[in-house]
């Protein structure tokens, strides 16, 4: 019913595991698939007490996608005061758009003692203006990581590496003009979450558009991407392969890749009933690891 | 002989992150000798380093002599790695198991694994 108002009550993810963050997101995708003509939607977060990047960034991307399709969405803020403030600080749902907001650098640096980067919604166009904005943004993010997170230089390099490689993948392969990023550091337990998402053509779509028609499904596509098969059939294609290795093997963390209906997690590829409309990469890494040498993984 | 000096920090602040940035930077170079000055560049991504190697090869094919100067050790190492075969044995993925998730219960089981940050 297009004129009905849909009140979607989101529940607190059942645990803080990285995968748990996706369960509520997948339920939301199920709603979108089942109600393609829904126009008035309330994103009801009143029961949410704590959010992590994978959950809240995926929600922001779906929010934006539905608005683009002409739906009208309202956020019902969390009852929990801390969570309510956090969502404001991270600029949920629109994020900071460095090509649109003139004082984006001030906004990014607004809370120098906080342990997160707000949601950043960056342009992926290949023209010089967008490229310059994006490079400036990534430089600024590297400086913030350096100054705010108090981690060793080898780990700073690893974080910069993970962000830049996945950003590059979005630019080169997503076929869409926006990418999304969020980072959260957990200083007491020394973990760091990095999440990058696009609502583009998926990894499978990118292989197909580059003439690799022998790859026929999302599961094969993400497996090929994780092995390092380049769409250009050359020695590119290292971004996802090395990012997985750095996150899981080097920094003893987790790595999620969700593209179309295939999801890589814990070295398994699961074929889900619901498709992510693009590609989602979520990484949870340890920020204190002995004897970590990034160059062993590149 | 015409010489051009490209000071990267004037364009990039402290880091170079994406392929397209390198491609845009070097695609319209018209000189006999190009000096790329890496002073104050503390980070280059693997993709950007790989693109730098590709673009320098293309410039050299056009008979442009290219010199790189003032690279810090991290940047230099990334550029050198980009010149080699990029299929690093240590990042080979172990064999992946495939499964089909048909129910919410299967989905919950899949997601209830992993590391909790707090």
HADDOCK unambig.tbl for C-alpha pairs under 7 A between the chains (distance, minus, plus):
assign (segid A and resid 16 and name CA) (segid B and resid 116 and name CA) 5.26 0.50 0.50
assign (segid A and resid 16 and name CA) (segid B and resid 117 and name CA) 6.86 0.50 0.50
assign (segid A and resid 17 and name CA) (segid B and resid 112 and name CA) 6.53 0.50 0.50
assign (segid A and resid 17 and name CA) (segid B and resid 113 and name CA) 6.60 0.50 0.50
assign (segid A and resid 17 and name CA) (segid B and resid 114 and name CA) 5.55 0.50 0.50
assign (segid A and resid 17 and name CA) (segid B and resid 115 and name CA) 5.59 0.50 0.50
assign (segid A and resid 17 and name CA) (segid B and resid 116 and name CA) 4.89 0.50 0.50
assign (segid A and resid 18 and name CA) (segid B and resid 114 and name CA) 6.64 0.50 0.50
assign (segid A and resid 18 and name CA) (segid B and resid 115 and name CA) 6.99 0.50 0.50
assign (segid A and resid 19 and name CA) (segid B and resid 111 and name CA) 4.25 0.50 0.50
assign (segid A and resid 19 and name CA) (segid B and resid 112 and name CA) 6.60 0.50 0.50
assign (segid A and resid 20 and name CA) (segid B and resid 111 and name CA) 5.06 0.50 0.50
assign (segid A and resid 20 and name CA) (segid B and resid 112 and name CA) 6.18 0.50 0.50
assign (segid A and resid 126 and name CA) (segid B and resid 20 and name CA) 6.52 0.50 0.50
assign (segid A and resid 128 and name CA) (segid B and resid 24 and name CA) 6.86 0.50 0.50
assign (segid A and resid 131 and name CA) (segid B and resid 21 and name CA) 5.96 0.50 0.50
assign (segid A and resid 135 and name CA) (segid B and resid 12 and name CA) 6.59 0.50 0.50
assign (segid A and resid 135 and name CA) (segid B and resid 16 and name CA) 6.74 0.50 0.50
assign (segid A and resid 135 and name CA) (segid B and resid 17 and name CA) 6.41 0.50 0.50
assign (segid A and resid 136 and name CA) (segid B and resid 12 and name CA) 6.66 0.50 0.50
assign (segid A and resid 138 and name CA) (segid B and resid 17 and name CA) 6.96 0.50 0.50
assign (segid A and resid 139 and name CA) (segid B and resid 13 and name CA) 6.63 0.50 0.50
assign (segid A and resid 139 and name CA) (segid B and resid 14 and name CA) 6.14 0.50 0.50
assign (segid A and resid 139 and name CA) (segid B and resid 15 and name CA) 5.45 0.50 0.50
assign (segid A and resid 161 and name CA) (segid B and resid 45 and name CA) 5.76 0.50 0.50
assign (segid A and resid 164 and name CA) (segid B and resid 17 and name CA) 5.30 0.50 0.50
assign (segid A and resid 164 and name CA) (segid B and resid 18 and name CA) 6.63 0.50 0.50
assign (segid A and resid 164 and name CA) (segid B and resid 45 and name CA) 6.27 0.50 0.50
assign (segid A and resid 165 and name CA) (segid B and resid 45 and name CA) 6.82 0.50 0.50
assign (segid A and resid 165 and name CA) (segid B and resid 47 and name CA) 6.68 0.50 0.50
assign (segid A and resid 168 and name CA) (segid B and resid 18 and name CA) 5.36 0.50 0.50
assign (segid A and resid 168 and name CA) (segid B and resid 19 and name CA) 6.84 0.50 0.50
assign (segid A and resid 186 and name CA) (segid B and resid 117 and name CA) 6.65 0.50 0.50
assign (segid A and resid 189 and name CA) (segid B and resid 117 and name CA) 6.03 0.50 0.50
assign (segid A and resid 189 and name CA) (segid B and resid 118 and name CA) 6.14 0.50 0.50
assign (segid A and resid 191 and name CA) (segid B and resid 117 and name CA) 5.86 0.50 0.50
assign (segid A and resid 227 and name CA) (segid B and resid 92 and name CA) 6.85 0.50 0.50
assign (segid A and resid 227 and name CA) (segid B and resid 93 and name CA) 6.38 0.50 0.50
assign (segid A and resid 235 and name CA) (segid B and resid 86 and name CA) 6.23 0.50 0.50
assign (segid A and resid 241 and name CA) (segid B and resid 91 and name CA) 6.93 0.50 0.50
assign (segid A and resid 242 and name CA) (segid B and resid 91 and name CA) 6.18 0.50 0.50
assign (segid A and resid 245 and name CA) (segid B and resid 91 and name CA) 5.47 0.50 0.50
assign (segid A and resid 254 and name CA) (segid B and resid 114 and name CA) 6.88 0.50 0.50
assign (segid A and resid 267 and name CA) (segid B and resid 96 and name CA) 5.44 0.50 0.50
assign (segid A and resid 267 and name CA) (segid B and resid 97 and name CA) 6.76 0.50 0.50
assign (segid A and resid 268 and name CA) (segid B and resid 96 and name CA) 5.36 0.50 0.50
assign (segid A and resid 268 and name CA) (segid B and resid 97 and name CA) 4.67 0.50 0.50
assign (segid A and resid 268 and name CA) (segid B and resid 98 and name CA) 5.69 0.50 0.50
assign (segid A and resid 269 and name CA) (segid B and resid 96 and name CA) 6.77 0.50 0.50
assign (segid A and resid 269 and name CA) (segid B and resid 97 and name CA) 6.14 0.50 0.50
assign (segid A and resid 269 and name CA) (segid B and resid 98 and name CA) 4.76 0.50 0.50
assign (segid A and resid 269 and name CA) (segid B and resid 99 and name CA) 6.26 0.50 0.50
assign (segid A and resid 270 and name CA) (segid B and resid 98 and name CA) 5.86 0.50 0.50
assign (segid A and resid 270 and name CA) (segid B and resid 99 and name CA) 4.79 0.50 0.50
assign (segid A and resid 270 and name CA) (segid B and resid 100 and name CA) 5.42 0.50 0.50
assign (segid A and resid 270 and name CA) (segid B and resid 101 and name CA) 6.19 0.50 0.50
assign (segid A and resid 271 and name CA) (segid B and resid 99 and name CA) 6.31 0.50 0.50
assign (segid A and resid 271 and name CA) (segid B and resid 100 and name CA) 4.73 0.50 0.50
assign (segid A and resid 271 and name CA) (segid B and resid 101 and name CA) 5.77 0.50 0.50
assign (segid A and resid 272 and name CA) (segid B and resid 100 and name CA) 6.58 0.50 0.50
assign (segid A and resid 272 and name CA) (segid B and resid 101 and name CA) 5.22 0.50 0.50
assign (segid A and resid 273 and name CA) (segid B and resid 101 and name CA) 6.98 0.50 0.50
assign (segid A and resid 273 and name CA) (segid B and resid 102 and name CA) 6.66 0.50 0.50
assign (segid A and resid 296 and name CA) (segid B and resid 90 and name CA) 6.86 0.50 0.50
assign (segid A and resid 297 and name CA) (segid B and resid 88 and name CA) 6.97 0.50 0.50
assign (segid A and resid 297 and name CA) (segid B and resid 90 and name CA) 6.12 0.50 0.50
assign (segid A and resid 297 and name CA) (segid B and resid 91 and name CA) 5.56 0.50 0.50
assign (segid A and resid 298 and name CA) (segid B and resid 88 and name CA) 6.46 0.50 0.50
